[in-house]
Each structure stands twice: as C-alpha cells, then as structure tokens.
Amino acid sequence: MGFTRACALADVEEGKALAVEVDGVELALFRSGDEVFAIFDECSHASIALSEGDVEGCTVECWLHGSRFDVRSGAPLGLPATEPVPVYPVRLESDDVLVDVSQPLTFSR
C-alpha cells in the first residue's frame, strides 16, 4: 500500500483530534507543532473512538472511562487501559498528510 493521503494539513488542528479513514482503517490524527501523529481510532479498553476524547499536548483521554494514551507511541498512560493502540507512520508532503496503514507500530514495554 504505502503512504496514502489522509487529509489536508490545515484540517488537523492543534489540541483537537481528527477522525479519518485511510484504506479502510479508522484513524485519529493529532497535531503537535509541525508534527502529525496517527493512531488507531479505538480505545484498547472499551472500543470507543479516541477521536472523540480530550486532547492535551501529546495525550488523548477516552471520554468513556478516562484511559489516556500517548499519541506519539500509542502507549497507555492511565488505567483502565493496559494495552497500547497501534500508531502509523505519517509523512507530510506540501499541504497534505499521508499515512501508511500497512505498517502499524505497537509500543512495547
């Protein structure tokens, strides 16, 4: 597959999540300065869309039970989640955000 356009860079606002679908994979995109991060858009604890959660810096909190995740690594930062969520490589080209959903990365302890 390789990198596929997910959205325009301007669509990804700092401090907010953006839900997108790339090649059939539901993603949540996050912006921190000049970087954009892509994670699987589902809490590993309760199958809730993380794109609907609260964003603070490089963390997102699931609105249902309060699990927190680092959007850079997918690592869980707060209970009740104990499993990471997959993260995906992101590349910025001109004004576009491209994501490679064929190579998910998973945080390991």
JOPEFEN-V239171 format. One record per run of one state. SS is the DSSP state (2 for helix, 1 for strand, 0 for the rest). FROM is the first residue (numbers start at 1). TO is the last residue. If there is no record, write none. Layout:
BEGIN
ss=<SS/SS>
from=<FROM/FROM>
to=<TO/TO>
END
This chain:
BEGIN
ss=<0/1/2/0/1/0/1/0/1/0/1/0/2/0/1/0/1/0/1/0/1/0/1/0/1/0>
from=<1/4/9/12/14/15/17/23/25/33/35/41/50/53/54/57/59/62/68/71/76/79/87/94/96/106>
to=<3/8/11/13/14/16/22/24/32/34/40/49/52/53/56/58/61/67/70/75/78/86/93/95/105/109>
END
